[in-house]
Amino acid sequence: MVLSAGSMACAADEGKQAAEEEKQYDPFVGAEQVCGDVFSGSLAGMVEKVTGDKLFFEESPKGMEKTVAALKEAYGSGRSWGAGNTLCELSPKGAKQTDSGGVKFSMYAPQDVEDEGLPAGQELYTMGVQSSVGRSNAALYFECVTPQLKGSDKTPLRVHGGFGRGESDAPDNREYRNLNMTILHAVSLKLVKELGCENNAGLPVTPDLTPK
């Protein structure tokens, strides 16, 4: 009976500790932690500025790893395009499920950049194979030659990156459009490094924010 009582007391203490730890756990973090170190350094402040939010639902830190794997799989499939992966989703605290943004990368088909016609409100920039910005988004196309992908020296991996800030009261002006592109450019460079792309896949170290 003494042993039984002791075991019950121990189990009760463990249950209480687990409950306290669960109570203390907050699934929402700042932009610098939302997907590991994807938005580390000054990027975190930029993300919080364009989204108008300070806390986001914490996502897996393996977004970069999964994105690299998805792009390699798409390239190896022999198809002209591939769905890719959402590297980091931005779901603000207290927001509706539809109010989310983030960064996604996919493999684009050659014809996707042949037509430079853009939806209303979008404008072309000069960086990469093609790049464009809008009130709440940015898109960047670039090509990657890497020893990690056999044959890419002849047929480069075509990467399309997209950033969306979700619903936001941020103004639509040059400063905020440039921030959209700066965020996407910085994350793209991190992806390029993981892929081992030669010459940074043609992307400058500092983003070229020149309208076309």
PAVEX-353059 format. One record per residue (C-alpha): residue number from 0; residue in one letter; x, y, z. Coordinates in steps of 0.1 Angstrom, whole numbers. Example, Ala and Ser with C-alpha at 12.3 -4.5 7.8 and 13.67 -1.06 7.14 Angstrom:
// residues 2
r seq 0	type A	c1 123	c2 -45	c3 78
r seq 1	type S	c1 137	c2 -11	c3 71
// end
This chain:
// residues 212
r seq 0	type M	c1 0	c2 0	c3 0
r seq 1	type V	c1 29	c2 24	c3 8
r seq 2	type L	c1 45	c2 17	c3 -26
r seq 3	type S	c1 11	c2 22	c3 -43
r seq 4	type A	c1 5	c2 55	c3 -26
r seq 5	type G	c1 40	c2 67	c3 -34
r seq 6	type S	c1 36	c2 58	c3 -71
r seq 7	type M	c1 3	c2 76	c3 -72
r seq 8	type A	c1 19	c2 107	c3 -56
r seq 9	type C	c1 47	c2 106	c3 -81
r seq 10	type A	c1 22	c2 103	c3 -110
r seq 11	type A	c1 3	c2 132	c3 -96
r seq 12	type D	c1 34	c2 154	c3 -94
r seq 13	type E	c1 44	c2 145	c3 -130
r seq 14	type G	c1 9	c2 153	c3 -142
r seq 15	type K	c1 9	c2 186	c3 -124
r seq 16	type Q	c1 43	c2 195	c3 -139
r seq 17	type A	c1 32	c2 185	c3 -174
r seq 18	type A	c1 0	c2 207	c3 -170
r seq 19	type E	c1 22	c2 236	c3 -159
r seq 20	type E	c1 45	c2 232	c3 -188
r seq 21	type E	c1 16	c2 231	c3 -212
r seq 22	type K	c1 1	c2 262	c3 -197
r seq 23	type Q	c1 34	c2 281	c3 -201
r seq 24	type Y	c1 39	c2 270	c3 -237
r seq 25	type D	c1 29	c2 297	c3 -262
r seq 26	type P	c1 26	c2 286	c3 -298
r seq 27	type F	c1 30	c2 321	c3 -310
r seq 28	type V	c1 65	c2 337	c3 -316
r seq 29	type G	c1 80	c2 367	c3 -332
r seq 30	type A	c1 91	c2 368	c3 -368
r seq 31	type E	c1 127	c2 360	c3 -359
r seq 32	type Q	c1 116	c2 326	c3 -346
r seq 33	type V	c1 85	c2 317	c3 -367
r seq 34	type C	c1 103	c2 292	c3 -390
r seq 35	type G	c1 136	c2 287	c3 -374
r seq 36	type D	c1 161	c2 314	c3 -386
r seq 37	type V	c1 144	c2 321	c3 -420
r seq 38	type F	c1 137	c2 357	c3 -410
r seq 39	type S	c1 168	c2 362	c3 -388
r seq 40	type G	c1 184	c2 396	c3 -381
r seq 41	type S	c1 169	c2 427	c3 -397
r seq 42	type L	c1 144	c2 406	c3 -418
r seq 43	type A	c1 123	c2 400	c3 -387
r seq 44	type G	c1 116	c2 437	c3 -383
r seq 45	type M	c1 108	c2 440	c3 -420
r seq 46	type V	c1 83	c2 411	c3 -418
r seq 47	type E	c1 66	c2 426	c3 -388
r seq 48	type K	c1 65	c2 460	c3 -405
r seq 49	type V	c1 48	c2 449	c3 -437
r seq 50	type T	c1 24	c2 425	c3 -420
r seq 51	type G	c1 15	c2 448	c3 -392
r seq 52	type D	c1 18	c2 419	c3 -368
r seq 53	type K	c1 42	c2 410	c3 -340
r seq 54	type L	c1 33	c2 374	c3 -332
r seq 55	type F	c1 28	c2 344	c3 -356
r seq 56	type F	c1 20	c2 307	c3 -351
r seq 57	type E	c1 53	c2 289	c3 -348
r seq 58	type E	c1 61	c2 267	c3 -378
r seq 59	type S	c1 85	c2 239	c3 -384
r seq 60	type P	c1 122	c2 250	c3 -387
r seq 61	type K	c1 126	c2 224	c3 -415
r seq 62	type G	c1 109	c2 245	c3 -441
r seq 63	type M	c1 142	c2 252	c3 -459
r seq 64	type E	c1 151	c2 215	c3 -459
r seq 65	type K	c1 117	c2 205	c3 -473
r seq 66	type T	c1 118	c2 232	c3 -500
r seq 67	type V	c1 152	c2 221	c3 -512
r seq 68	type A	c1 141	c2 185	c3 -514
r seq 69	type A	c1 109	c2 195	c3 -532
r seq 70	type L	c1 128	c2 215	c3 -558
r seq 71	type K	c1 153	c2 187	c3 -564
r seq 72	type E	c1 124	c2 162	c3 -568
r seq 73	type A	c1 107	c2 185	c3 -593
r seq 74	type Y	c1 139	c2 189	c3 -613
r seq 75	type G	c1 145	c2 151	c3 -613
r seq 76	type S	c1 109	c2 144	c3 -625
r seq 77	type G	c1 117	c2 156	c3 -660
r seq 78	type R	c1 86	c2 178	c3 -660
r seq 79	type S	c1 88	c2 214	c3 -670
r seq 80	type W	c1 74	c2 226	c3 -637
r seq 81	type G	c1 69	c2 215	c3 -601
r seq 82	type A	c1 47	c2 226	c3 -572
r seq 83	type G	c1 76	c2 231	c3 -548
r seq 84	type N	c1 69	c2 239	c3 -511
r seq 85	type T	c1 59	c2 267	c3 -487
r seq 86	type L	c1 91	c2 275	c3 -470
r seq 87	type C	c1 75	c2 295	c3 -442
r seq 88	type E	c1 38	c2 303	c3 -436
r seq 89	type L	c1 30	c2 335	c3 -417
r seq 90	type S	c1 -2	c2 331	c3 -396
r seq 91	type P	c1 -7	c2 361	c3 -373
r seq 92	type K	c1 -20	c2 356	c3 -338
r seq 93	type G	c1 -57	c2 364	c3 -336
r seq 94	type A	c1 -62	c2 366	c3 -373
r seq 95	type K	c1 -86	c2 346	c3 -395
r seq 96	type Q	c1 -73	c2 315	c3 -412
r seq 97	type T	c1 -75	c2 333	c3 -445
r seq 98	type D	c1 -52	c2 360	c3 -432
r seq 99	type S	c1 -19	c2 344	c3 -438
r seq 100	type G	c1 12	c2 351	c3 -459
r seq 101	type G	c1 46	c2 336	c3 -462
r seq 102	type V	c1 73	c2 325	c3 -487
r seq 103	type K	c1 70	c2 297	c3 -512
r seq 104	type F	c1 93	c2 284	c3 -539
r seq 105	type S	c1 84	c2 262	c3 -569
r seq 106	type M	c1 99	c2 252	c3 -603
r seq 107	type Y	c1 85	c2 273	c3 -631
r seq 108	type A	c1 80	c2 264	c3 -668
r seq 109	type P	c1 99	c2 285	c3 -694
r seq 110	type Q	c1 68	c2 300	c3 -708
r seq 111	type D	c1 59	c2 314	c3 -674
r seq 112	type V	c1 83	c2 344	c3 -679
r seq 113	type E	c1 77	c2 349	c3 -716
r seq 114	type D	c1 46	c2 369	c3 -711
r seq 115	type E	c1 54	c2 400	c3 -691
r seq 116	type G	c1 18	c2 411	c3 -688
r seq 117	type L	c1 9	c2 416	c3 -651
r seq 118	type P	c1 -23	c2 420	c3 -632
r seq 119	type A	c1 -34	c2 455	c3 -623
r seq 120	type G	c1 -13	c2 470	c3 -595
r seq 121	type Q	c1 17	c2 449	c3 -602
r seq 122	type E	c1 50	c2 462	c3 -617
r seq 123	type L	c1 81	c2 447	c3 -630
r seq 124	type Y	c1 116	c2 451	c3 -614
r seq 125	type T	c1 149	c2 444	c3 -631
r seq 126	type M	c1 163	c2 417	c3 -608
r seq 127	type G	c1 167	c2 381	c3 -618
r seq 128	type V	c1 152	c2 365	c3 -648
r seq 129	type Q	c1 120	c2 383	c3 -639
r seq 130	type S	c1 107	c2 400	c3 -608
r seq 131	type S	c1 77	c2 420	c3 -598
r seq 132	type V	c1 60	c2 436	c3 -568
r seq 133	type G	c1 25	c2 445	c3 -558
r seq 134	type R	c1 8	c2 461	c3 -528
r seq 135	type S	c1 11	c2 429	c3 -507
r seq 136	type N	c1 34	c2 406	c3 -526
r seq 137	type A	c1 66	c2 400	c3 -545
r seq 138	type A	c1 77	c2 375	c3 -571
r seq 139	type L	c1 112	c2 365	c3 -582
r seq 140	type Y	c1 123	c2 341	c3 -610
r seq 141	type F	c1 159	c2 329	c3 -612
r seq 142	type E	c1 179	c2 300	c3 -626
r seq 143	type C	c1 202	c2 277	c3 -606
r seq 144	type V	c1 232	c2 258	c3 -619
r seq 145	type T	c1 245	c2 235	c3 -591
r seq 146	type P	c1 267	c2 204	c3 -588
r seq 147	type Q	c1 238	c2 190	c3 -566
r seq 148	type L	c1 217	c2 185	c3 -598
r seq 149	type K	c1 232	c2 165	c3 -626
r seq 150	type G	c1 225	c2 183	c3 -660
r seq 151	type S	c1 218	c2 217	c3 -645
r seq 152	type D	c1 249	c2 231	c3 -663
r seq 153	type K	c1 230	c2 225	c3 -695
r seq 154	type T	c1 194	c2 229	c3 -682
r seq 155	type P	c1 193	c2 251	c3 -650
r seq 156	type L	c1 168	c2 246	c3 -623
r seq 157	type R	c1 142	c2 273	c3 -628
r seq 158	type V	c1 130	c2 287	c3 -594
r seq 159	type H	c1 100	c2 309	c3 -588
r seq 160	type G	c1 99	c2 325	c3 -554
r seq 161	type G	c1 69	c2 343	c3 -540
r seq 162	type F	c1 63	c2 364	c3 -509
r seq 163	type G	c1 29	c2 374	c3 -496
r seq 164	type R	c1 23	c2 395	c3 -465
r seq 165	type G	c1 -14	c2 386	c3 -460
r seq 166	type E	c1 -40	c2 411	c3 -449
r seq 167	type S	c1 -23	c2 443	c3 -437
r seq 168	type D	c1 -31	c2 480	c3 -432
r seq 169	type A	c1 3	c2 489	c3 -444
r seq 170	type P	c1 3	c2 516	c3 -471
r seq 171	type D	c1 9	c2 509	c3 -508
r seq 172	type N	c1 40	c2 529	c3 -516
r seq 173	type R	c1 76	c2 524	c3 -529
r seq 174	type E	c1 90	c2 518	c3 -494
r seq 175	type Y	c1 67	c2 489	c3 -486
r seq 176	type R	c1 69	c2 474	c3 -521
r seq 177	type N	c1 106	c2 475	c3 -518
r seq 178	type L	c1 103	c2 458	c3 -484
r seq 179	type N	c1 83	c2 430	c3 -500
r seq 180	type M	c1 110	c2 424	c3 -525
r seq 181	type T	c1 138	c2 427	c3 -500
r seq 182	type I	c1 123	c2 400	c3 -478
r seq 183	type L	c1 119	c2 377	c3 -508
r seq 184	type H	c1 154	c2 384	c3 -521
r seq 185	type A	c1 170	c2 376	c3 -487
r seq 186	type V	c1 152	c2 343	c3 -483
r seq 187	type S	c1 160	c2 334	c3 -519
r seq 188	type L	c1 197	c2 339	c3 -512
r seq 189	type K	c1 194	c2 315	c3 -483
r seq 190	type L	c1 178	c2 290	c3 -506
r seq 191	type V	c1 204	c2 295	c3 -532
r seq 192	type K	c1 231	c2 288	c3 -507
r seq 193	type E	c1 215	c2 256	c3 -496
r seq 194	type L	c1 212	c2 245	c3 -532
r seq 195	type G	c1 248	c2 254	c3 -539
r seq 196	type C	c1 238	c2 275	c3 -570
r seq 197	type E	c1 268	c2 290	c3 -589
r seq 198	type N	c1 271	c2 328	c3 -588
r seq 199	type N	c1 242	c2 331	c3 -564
r seq 200	type A	c1 219	c2 320	c3 -593
r seq 201	type G	c1 225	c2 354	c3 -608
r seq 202	type L	c1 211	c2 373	c3 -578
r seq 203	type P	c1 230	c2 403	c3 -564
r seq 204	type V	c1 241	c2 402	c3 -528
r seq 205	type T	c1 222	c2 435	c3 -523
r seq 206	type P	c1 187	c2 435	c3 -538
r seq 207	type D	c1 182	c2 454	c3 -571
r seq 208	type L	c1 150	c2 474	c3 -565
r seq 209	type T	c1 149	c2 492	c3 -598
r seq 210	type P	c1 115	c2 493	c3 -615
r seq 211	type K	c1 117	c2 482	c3 -651
// end
